[in-house]
Amino acid sequence: MIVFQKISIRSMSRSISYIWTWEILIYLFCYIAITHEKSCARENSRVVAKVVRERVFPVFEAHKMSLTSNCLFSLDRDMYSLQENHKVLDPPSRWTCNFCGKAFVSEYFLDRHFENRHMDQIQTDDAICLADVCDIFRCDIISGASHPDYWDIALCMEDDMEELFAQCKTIVEDCVPSGPSKNETDIVKSQGMENLCSFLTCSKFWNTPYQQEENSHTALYIVLTTMTCFGIVVYNFVFYNYFYSDLVETNYDVTPKPKHKIKKFNPDIAYGDSTRLRLSAD
């Protein structure tokens, strides 16, 4: 009996130790995941992914190339790619989680939902943090989180910009695979550096790659709005003069009219019978 009790106590202690071990491992996993989440800003990673899709992919697709596997802004290795691909936007502002079907009023709350409920959907094998290349992608500038003031522009150092440009050039070159010909590879590298690295100068650092497109769209809207307003004014003017003026001339008599109706003069009524007889005698 005593031996049995000792065995039971020993087995219970082992079970408790196993439970504590698993709880500690789960806690460590969650802690590492949350720490990694904080160290890799999701918003900045999203900015890099947007620039890559809109400014880099078209260059590679035009030459039927793909980013190399060791590229530092490869979207296939983005640690948040699986979660980002499971976002559904129902205009105007309804964001749905495609893992569990829950809906949120903004992308911010959906991101927090991913952090709390779907941390297991983050890539870990050979994954990269796109926010690590924010220095050359200028995430704060493109996202609008940072706006330059006088001193930011005045104190800009070209030496610092040259270092960033050199880093950008190296990263772009590592992302370009060997093409069918050296000439084609050089073209892709040149266009990639033009779309990404050309902004790393003091004169262009605060510009965005979409600024020229936005300005052209704004100018087009202004021209179209002006022409539309002018057309409405001309149409109303012609309509008024052609139709309304003819209607006024046809139906409106400008001759003044007395308030009471004027009767025709009748001498019999005005002077009586004596006056009529006198006139007859004469």
C-alpha positions as CSV (number, residue, x, y, z in Angstrom):
1,M,0.0,0.0,0.0
2,I,2.8,2.4,0.9
3,V,4.6,1.5,-2.4
4,F,1.4,2.2,-4.3
5,Q,1.0,5.6,-2.7
6,K,4.6,6.5,-3.5
7,I,4.1,5.5,-7.1
8,S,0.9,7.6,-7.3
9,I,2.6,10.6,-5.8
10,R,5.5,10.2,-8.1
11,S,3.2,10.0,-11.2
12,M,1.2,13.0,-10.1
13,S,4.4,15.0,-9.6
14,R,5.5,14.0,-13.1
15,S,2.1,15.0,-14.6
16,I,2.3,18.4,-12.8
17,S,5.8,18.9,-14.1
18,Y,4.7,18.1,-17.6
19,I,1.8,20.5,-17.4
20,W,4.1,23.3,-16.1
21,T,6.6,22.6,-18.8
22,W,3.9,22.9,-21.5
23,E,2.5,26.1,-20.0
24,I,6.0,27.6,-19.9
25,L,6.6,26.6,-23.5
26,I,3.3,28.1,-24.6
27,Y,4.1,31.3,-22.7
28,L,7.5,31.6,-24.3
29,F,6.1,31.0,-27.7
30,C,3.5,33.7,-27.2
31,Y,6.1,36.1,-25.8
32,I,8.4,35.5,-28.7
33,A,5.6,36.0,-31.2
34,I,4.4,39.2,-29.6
35,T,8.0,40.5,-29.3
36,H,8.6,39.7,-32.9
37,E,5.4,41.5,-33.8
38,K,6.5,44.6,-32.0
39,S,10.0,44.5,-33.5
40,C,8.5,44.2,-37.0
41,A,6.0,47.0,-37.5
42,R,3.1,45.6,-39.5
43,E,2.1,49.0,-40.9
44,N,5.6,49.6,-42.3
45,S,5.7,46.1,-43.8
46,R,2.5,46.9,-45.5
47,V,3.9,50.1,-47.0
48,V,6.9,48.2,-48.4
49,A,4.6,45.6,-49.8
50,K,2.5,48.3,-51.5
51,V,5.6,49.9,-53.1
52,V,6.9,46.5,-54.3
53,R,3.6,45.6,-55.9
54,E,3.2,49.0,-57.7
55,R,6.7,50.0,-58.4
56,V,8.9,46.9,-58.6
57,F,6.7,44.0,-59.9
58,P,5.7,45.8,-63.1
59,V,9.4,46.1,-64.1
60,F,10.1,42.4,-63.4
61,E,6.9,41.2,-65.1
62,A,7.7,43.2,-68.2
63,H,10.9,41.2,-68.6
64,K,9.3,37.9,-67.4
65,M,11.5,37.7,-64.3
66,S,10.8,37.0,-60.6
67,L,12.5,38.3,-57.5
68,T,15.3,36.1,-56.2
69,S,14.7,33.9,-53.1
70,N,17.2,35.9,-51.0
71,C,15.7,39.3,-51.9
72,L,15.1,41.4,-48.8
73,F,11.7,42.6,-50.0
74,S,10.4,39.3,-51.4
75,L,6.7,39.2,-50.7
76,D,6.7,35.4,-50.6
77,R,8.9,35.5,-47.5
78,D,6.9,38.3,-45.8
79,M,6.1,37.1,-42.3
80,Y,2.7,38.7,-42.5
81,S,1.8,37.6,-46.0
82,L,-0.6,34.8,-44.9
83,Q,-2.5,37.1,-42.6
84,E,-2.6,40.0,-45.2
85,N,-3.9,37.6,-47.8
86,H,-6.8,36.7,-45.5
87,K,-8.1,40.2,-45.3
88,V,-11.3,41.1,-47.1
89,L,-12.4,44.7,-47.6
90,D,-16.1,45.3,-48.2
91,P,-16.5,49.0,-49.2
92,P,-16.6,51.4,-47.7
93,S,-15.0,50.3,-44.4
94,R,-15.9,46.8,-43.4
95,W,-12.8,44.5,-42.9
96,T,-13.4,40.8,-42.5
97,C,-11.1,38.1,-41.2
98,N,-11.1,35.2,-43.7
99,F,-9.8,32.8,-41.0
100,C,-12.9,33.0,-38.7
101,G,-15.3,35.4,-40.5
102,K,-15.3,38.1,-37.9
103,A,-15.8,41.7,-39.3
104,F,-14.4,45.0,-38.0
105,V,-14.9,48.6,-38.8
106,S,-11.3,49.3,-39.6
107,E,-8.1,47.6,-40.7
108,Y,-6.5,48.6,-37.4
109,F,-8.9,46.5,-35.3
110,L,-8.4,43.6,-37.8
111,D,-4.7,43.8,-37.2
112,R,-5.2,43.6,-33.5
113,H,-7.5,40.6,-34.0
114,F,-4.7,38.8,-35.9
115,E,-2.3,39.6,-33.0
116,N,-4.7,38.1,-30.4
117,R,-6.3,35.2,-32.2
118,H,-4.2,34.2,-35.2
119,M,-0.6,34.5,-34.2
120,D,-0.1,30.9,-35.5
121,Q,-0.7,32.2,-39.0
122,I,2.6,34.1,-39.1
123,Q,5.3,32.7,-41.3
124,T,8.4,31.6,-39.4
125,D,10.4,29.4,-41.8
126,D,12.8,31.6,-43.7
127,A,10.5,34.6,-43.1
128,I,11.7,38.2,-43.4
129,C,10.4,41.5,-42.0
130,L,9.8,43.9,-44.8
131,A,10.0,46.8,-42.3
132,D,13.7,46.2,-42.1
133,V,14.2,47.9,-45.4
134,C,12.1,51.0,-44.5
135,D,15.2,53.2,-44.6
136,I,15.5,52.9,-48.3
137,F,11.7,52.6,-48.9
138,R,11.1,55.8,-46.8
139,C,8.0,54.2,-45.1
140,D,7.3,57.3,-42.9
141,I,7.3,59.6,-45.9
142,I,5.1,57.4,-48.2
143,S,2.6,56.6,-45.4
144,G,2.3,60.2,-44.5
145,A,3.4,59.6,-40.9
146,S,6.3,62.1,-41.3
147,H,6.1,65.5,-42.8
148,P,9.3,67.6,-43.4
149,D,9.8,71.0,-41.8
150,Y,12.3,73.6,-42.7
151,W,15.1,72.1,-40.6
152,D,14.6,68.6,-41.9
153,I,15.3,69.9,-45.4
154,A,18.0,72.4,-44.5
155,L,20.0,69.9,-42.4
156,C,19.9,67.0,-44.9
157,M,23.3,65.6,-45.6
158,E,24.2,64.3,-49.0
159,D,26.8,61.9,-47.5
160,D,24.0,60.2,-45.6
161,M,21.9,60.0,-48.8
162,E,24.8,58.5,-50.7
163,E,25.2,55.7,-48.1
164,L,21.5,55.0,-48.4
165,F,21.7,55.0,-52.2
166,A,24.6,52.5,-52.0
167,Q,22.6,50.2,-49.7
168,C,19.6,50.4,-52.0
169,K,21.7,49.6,-55.1
170,T,23.1,46.5,-53.4
171,I,19.7,45.3,-52.3
172,V,18.2,45.8,-55.8
173,E,21.0,44.0,-57.4
174,D,20.6,41.0,-55.1
175,C,16.9,40.8,-56.0
176,V,17.5,40.6,-59.8
177,P,18.1,37.1,-61.2
178,S,20.4,36.3,-64.0
179,G,18.3,37.0,-67.1
180,P,18.6,35.5,-70.6
181,S,21.1,38.2,-71.4
182,K,23.3,40.6,-69.5
183,N,21.7,43.5,-71.2
184,E,18.3,42.5,-70.0
185,T,19.5,42.1,-66.5
186,D,21.1,45.5,-66.5
187,I,17.9,47.0,-67.8
188,V,15.9,45.5,-64.9
189,K,18.5,46.7,-62.4
190,S,18.5,50.2,-63.8
191,Q,14.7,50.5,-63.8
192,G,14.5,49.0,-60.3
193,M,17.0,51.5,-59.0
194,E,15.2,54.3,-60.8
195,N,11.9,53.4,-59.1
196,L,13.3,52.9,-55.6
197,C,16.8,54.5,-55.2
198,S,16.4,57.7,-57.2
199,F,14.5,59.3,-54.3
200,L,17.5,58.9,-52.0
201,T,18.8,62.4,-52.5
202,C,18.2,65.6,-50.4
203,S,16.2,67.2,-53.3
204,K,13.8,64.2,-53.7
205,F,13.9,62.4,-50.4
206,W,10.6,64.0,-49.2
207,N,8.7,63.3,-52.5
208,T,6.6,60.2,-52.9
209,P,6.6,57.9,-56.0
210,Y,2.9,58.7,-56.4
211,Q,3.2,62.5,-56.2
212,Q,3.5,63.0,-59.9
213,E,0.6,60.8,-60.6
214,E,-1.5,62.5,-57.9
215,N,-0.6,66.0,-59.3
216,S,-1.5,64.9,-62.8
217,H,-4.9,63.6,-61.6
218,T,-5.5,66.7,-59.6
219,A,-4.8,68.9,-62.7
220,L,-7.2,66.7,-64.8
221,Y,-9.9,67.1,-62.2
222,I,-9.5,70.9,-62.1
223,V,-9.7,71.1,-65.9
224,L,-12.8,68.9,-66.2
225,T,-14.5,70.7,-63.4
226,T,-13.8,74.1,-65.0
227,M,-15.1,72.9,-68.4
228,T,-18.2,71.4,-66.8
229,C,-19.1,74.6,-64.9
230,F,-18.4,76.7,-68.0
231,G,-20.6,74.4,-70.1
232,I,-23.5,74.7,-67.6
233,V,-23.3,78.5,-67.6
234,V,-23.3,78.7,-71.4
235,Y,-26.2,76.2,-71.7
236,N,-28.3,78.2,-69.2
237,F,-27.5,81.4,-71.0
238,V,-28.5,80.1,-74.4
239,F,-31.6,78.4,-73.0
240,Y,-32.8,81.6,-71.3
241,N,-32.2,83.8,-74.3
242,Y,-33.7,81.5,-76.9
243,F,-36.8,80.2,-75.1
244,Y,-37.6,82.5,-72.3
245,S,-37.1,85.8,-74.2
246,D,-39.4,84.6,-77.0
247,L,-42.1,83.7,-74.5
248,V,-41.9,87.1,-72.9
249,E,-42.1,88.9,-76.2
250,T,-45.2,86.9,-77.3
251,N,-47.3,87.0,-74.1
252,Y,-46.3,90.2,-72.4
253,D,-47.7,93.6,-73.5
254,V,-45.6,96.4,-72.3
255,T,-48.4,99.1,-72.8
256,P,-49.5,100.4,-69.5
257,K,-53.1,99.6,-68.5
258,P,-55.3,101.6,-66.2
259,K,-56.6,100.1,-63.0
260,H,-60.3,100.6,-64.0
261,K,-61.8,99.9,-67.4
262,I,-62.2,103.1,-69.5
263,K,-65.7,103.4,-71.0
264,K,-66.4,105.0,-74.4
265,F,-67.6,108.6,-74.2
266,N,-71.5,109.0,-74.6
267,P,-72.7,112.6,-74.8
268,D,-76.3,111.6,-74.0
269,I,-75.3,110.3,-70.7
270,A,-72.8,113.1,-70.1
271,Y,-75.0,116.2,-70.9
272,G,-78.5,114.9,-70.8
273,D,-81.5,115.6,-73.2
274,S,-81.3,119.4,-73.1
275,T,-77.8,119.4,-74.4
276,R,-78.8,117.1,-77.2
277,L,-81.7,119.4,-78.3
278,R,-79.4,122.4,-78.3
279,L,-77.0,120.7,-80.5
280,S,-79.7,119.7,-82.9
281,A,-81.1,123.2,-83.2
282,D,-77.7,124.6,-84.0
